[in-house]
Every structure is written in structure tokens, then in C-alpha cells.
Amino acid sequence: MLDRAARRLIDPVLDRLTLAAQHRGLTANQVTVAGFACGLGAIGAIATESYALGLLLLLVNRLADGVDGALARRAGATDIGGYLDIVLDFIIYSGTVFAFALAQPDHAVAAAFLIFSFMGTGSSFLAFAIFAAKRKLDGEAASNKSFYYLGGITEGTETILFFVIVLLFPGWFPAAAYVYGTLCWLTTIGRIGAAVQRLR
């Protein structure tokens, strides 16, 4: 929901970082893997209740996710790059939630509900992407994505904001996870409805 507005704010920063990465000869896939390593570090930090470090590493991971896409668009996107980008993002998102359960086992049910909710949002747009690409549906491919994309209430920007909030205020995690998970299900329902209409 907020992704387009957020991109207008973040794109100038990403452009500068992308130019710096290009000057150092970095490829999109190298940035993807480096960002993934930072994401794994964030998961470890959160699991040990080092929330400030976890937030820093997660933000670096998200910046790398923006830079690798920009590098790919400049050099020519590849299927393997798009594949790695999607898979590694899902591992970091679910792993970050799992880390909260490791840090505070009392929060495990809330964490499980949120991961359950992420399955709904993730599967609803990835399944649509498969069939939209197969049918070559006009106007469905997002300009900055490697796949056909359905929007919703909870997109990338909202998910990052959720993680920032719960990392700044870890005690809020259970309530925030239930609220955000519910919004994820509303997104899933909306995406399923939109997909059914477009694929008819």
C-alpha cells in the first residue's frame, strides 16, 4: 500500500548506493548474498535480544535488497537473480519472526501466527505470478520486480515498518504480531479475489 510513496523517498538514496556498488565492480547477486548474510546476522542478534544490532543489520539487509534490484535493472535482470532475491527475502522475513520466538518463548504463538499469515500473503502473490506470466497478462508486471505482482494492505514497506516498531519496542511484539498478521490475511483475501477475477 505504501510501496510507491516509499520508493519516491528511498530511490535517490538507492541510486547513490547503486552507483557506489557499480564503481566497486559489485554484481547484483553479490549484493543479494551480502544482504542475506546481514539478514542472518539480524536473526542471530534478535534471538539473543540484541535488538538494536538486529535493527541495524535488518535495515542494511533491506537496503541491499533495493540496491541489488537497481543493479540488476542496469546490467540486465536474470532469472537466477530474481529467484535468489525472492527466496532469500522470504527466509529473512520468516527468520526474523522466528528470532522473536527464540528471544522470548512466551511470544512463540504470536510469532507462529505471523509466519502463518506470511504464508498467505506470499503464496497468494507468487501463485498469481506464475499464471500471470504463463498467460502474459498485459499490465500485470511491476516495473521494478522480477515477477508479476499483486498489491495489498501489507507490502514490503509496511513489513519493514512493522519490524522497526517491534525492534524498537520488543515488548509490543505479541500484540503487533496479531494485528499485523490480521492485516496480512486481509491482504491475502483481497489478492485471492483480485487473482480470481484477472485469471477468469
Buried (B, 14 or more C-beta within 10 A) or exposed (E): BBBEEBBEEBBEEBEEBBBEBBEEEBBBBBBBBBBBBBBBBBBBBBBEBBBEBBBBBBBBBBBBBBBBBBBBBEEEBBEEBBEBBBEBBBBBBBBBBBBBBBBBEEBBEBBBBBBEBBBBBBEBBBBBBEBBEEEEBEEBBEEBBBBBBBBBBBBBBBBBBBBBBBBEEBEEBBEBBBEBBBBBBBBBEBBBEBBEEBEE
